[in-house]
Amino acid sequence: MTDNFVGFAQSPKPDPKKTVTERELELSSNLELAGLLAPFITKFGLDGWLGEFYKFDFQTGAKLKYKSKDLEYGASYSMITLPKRVVLVTESLGEIDIKIAAGKKESKVRMKFRLALLPNQVKSFNAEIDEITVRLRSTLGG
């Protein structure tokens, strides 16, 4: 058998011209745990940095819909392990793995973005992550 399957559905073969691009960022904050989690687990919080969500449900596997730069995208939570980790899979930015380390004086939010891209798409991907970093720093106060 040469077909790729995910569950019972056939999965498309990866594009050999694309390579997985990863980008990590770390943000510091003095917010309490609820403030650290809000940008990643609430509709209002996601609206502030990822795009305008018009379909939102905070549970693993839920089909989310959002609009960013006049384009519509889908997303889904693939892992929710509160209060330390949330993994969101998006059509626009790929997999976003969010790890939260809450401390007494200072907390850290580490995010890893992973997406298979063509060489000419890497620059715009990095620019989008830079914009997100600015928005999240403003939200998290770091």
C-alpha positions in Angstrom: 0.0 0.0 0.0 1.5 3.4 -1.0 -1.3 5.8 0.1 -0.8 8.0 3.1 -3.7 7.8 5.6 -4.6 9.8 8.6 -7.3 7.9 10.5 -9.6 6.7 7.8 -9.1 9.6 5.4 -6.4 9.7 2.7 -3.8 12.4 3.5 -2.1 14.3 0.8 1.6 13.7 0.3 3.9 16.5 1.4 5.1 18.9 -1.2 8.8 18.1 -1.8 9.5 21.8 -2.7 8.5 22.9 0.8 10.6 22.7 3.9 9.4 23.0 7.5 10.2 26.5 8.8 10.3 27.0 12.6 10.3 30.2 14.5 10.4 30.5 18.3 9.8 33.5 20.5 9.8 34.0 24.3 7.9 36.7 26.0 8.1 37.8 29.7 5.2 39.1 31.7 4.2 40.1 35.2 0.6 39.0 34.7 -1.0 36.4 36.8 -1.9 33.0 35.2 -5.4 34.1 34.0 -3.9 37.0 32.2 -1.2 34.8 30.6 -3.7 32.3 29.4 -6.4 34.7 28.1 -4.7 35.6 24.7 -4.6 31.9 23.8 -7.8 30.4 25.2 -10.4 33.1 24.7 -12.0 34.5 21.5 -11.2 38.1 22.6 -7.6 37.1 23.4 -7.1 35.4 20.0 -8.7 38.4 18.2 -6.0 40.6 19.6 -3.1 38.8 17.9 -4.1 36.2 15.4 -7.2 37.5 13.6 -10.9 38.2 14.0 -12.6 35.0 15.1 -16.2 34.5 13.9 -16.4 30.8 15.0 -14.8 29.9 18.3 -15.1 27.0 20.6 -12.4 26.3 23.2 -12.0 22.5 23.1 -9.7 20.0 21.5 -10.6 19.3 17.9 -13.2 22.2 17.6 -13.3 23.8 14.1 -12.4 27.5 14.5 -12.7 30.2 11.8 -11.0 33.5 11.6 -10.2 36.4 9.3 -6.8 37.9 9.0 -5.8 40.5 6.4 -9.1 40.0 4.6 -8.5 36.3 4.1 -10.4 33.5 5.9 -8.7 30.7 7.7 -9.5 27.7 9.8 -7.9 26.5 13.0 -8.2 23.9 15.7 -6.9 23.2 19.1 -4.9 20.0 18.9 -3.8 20.0 22.6 -5.0 21.8 25.7 -3.2 21.0 28.9 -4.0 23.9 31.2 -2.3 25.8 32.7 1.0 24.9 31.0 0.5 24.2 27.3 -1.8 24.9 24.4 -1.3 23.8 20.8 -3.2 25.6 18.1 -3.1 24.4 14.5 -3.9 27.2 12.0 -4.0 27.5 8.2 -2.2 30.8 8.2 0.7 30.1 10.6 0.8 26.3 10.9 1.3 24.8 14.3 1.6 27.2 17.2 2.9 25.5 20.4 2.4 27.7 23.4 4.1 26.9 26.7 3.5 28.9 29.8 5.7 29.0 32.8 4.1 31.1 35.6 6.4 32.4 38.2 6.0 34.5 41.3 7.8 37.5 40.1 8.0 36.9 36.3 6.4 34.5 33.9 7.5 33.3 30.5 5.4 32.4 27.4 7.3 30.4 24.8 5.8 30.0 21.4 7.0 27.8 18.5 5.6 28.3 15.1 6.0 25.5 12.5 4.9 25.6 8.9 6.0 23.9 5.6 6.9 26.8 3.2 8.3 27.4 -0.2 11.6 29.4 -0.1 9.8 32.5 -1.4 7.2 32.4 1.5 9.7 32.4 4.4 10.2 36.2 4.5 6.4 37.0 4.8 6.0 34.2 7.4 8.8 35.8 9.5 7.3 39.3 9.0 3.9 38.0 10.3 5.6 36.5 13.4 7.3 39.8 14.0 3.9 41.6 13.9 2.4 39.0 16.3 5.3 39.5 18.7 4.6 43.2 18.9 0.9 42.6 19.5 1.5 40.0 22.2 4.2 42.1 24.0 1.6 44.8 24.2 -1.1 42.4 25.5 1.2 40.6 28.0 3.0 43.7 29.2 6.4 42.4 28.3 
